Amino acid sequence: MRKFFEGKDYLTLEMRNPINLKPVLTDNFQEIKKQRFLERKQAIDLYLTTNKNVSQILIKTELSKKEFYQQLRRCFTLKSNGEIYGYGALI
């Protein structure tokens, strides 16, 4: 288990599976906004689906450590209905 998820028992394996995260339609995004979203999404996906350490992910996606963890927290924050924000939080 990734360190970020330790002690967060409310985040089930199903919730952490990127296949189960609702997609975000980026067709109408301005190019810079779309690129930023895709970089953040790639970082989250790498964190969830590979054994790459965070430093490797940051190099590949050109995110700062602060931004990466901020986006990771936002992505897995619970809404009042018990669902996570998911990729929508990365916009």
N, C-alpha and C positions, 0 to 999 in steps of 0.2 A: 504494500500500500504506500502511496506517495505521502510524504510528510504532511503536506497541506491538509489531507483528509483525516489525519489522526485526530481522534476525539470528536469528529463530526459524524456521529453514527446516524444522524438523520439523513445523510447523503448516501443513499443506497448505491450498490453497484450499478443498478439499472439507471439511476439518475446520473451517474458519472460516465456512462457509456455514450460517446459522441453520436452514435447512431440514433440514440433516443432524444437528442437535443433538436428542438424545432429549427428548421432552416430559416435563414434570413434571405429574402429576395433583394438582390443588390442591383438589379437592372436599372433602376432610376437614380442610383447614387451618383454624385459627381465622382470623377475618376479618383481624386485624392482621398475622398471619404471611403470609396470602395477599396482602394489599396490598403488604407489603414485598417479597415475592418478585416480584410483578408489576412493581413500580417498577424493581427491579434488572434483570429480564429486558428491560424496555422500554429501559433504558439500554444494555444489551449489544446488543440488536437495532438500535437507532439507530446505534450505533458501527459495527456490521458492515454495515449496509445503506444508510446515507446518507453524505453528505459534511458533515454537521453537525460543527462543532468541539466539543470536549469541553465547553467552557463552555456552549454552547447545550444540550447533552444534560443537563448538571448542572442547569440552570435548569428544563428541562422535567420532569425526573424527581425533583427535589428531593434528590438525593444529594450528598454532599460529594465533593470530588475524591479524597480519601484512600479513601473507601468505594468509589467507582467503580473505581479502579485495583486495589484489593484484590479486588473481585469479578471483574473482568476477568482478573486473574492466576489466581484460583481456577478460573474457568470453563475456562481453557485450560491448566491444569496436566495433565501426563500421568500416568495411572495406570500401575501396573506392567505392565499388559497392552498398553500403547501407545495406549490410547484416552484422550481428554480427559474431564474430569469433566462439562463442559457445564453445562446449566442446573441440574442437580442440585446443583452447588456453590453456587448462589445461595440455597439454603434456609437 
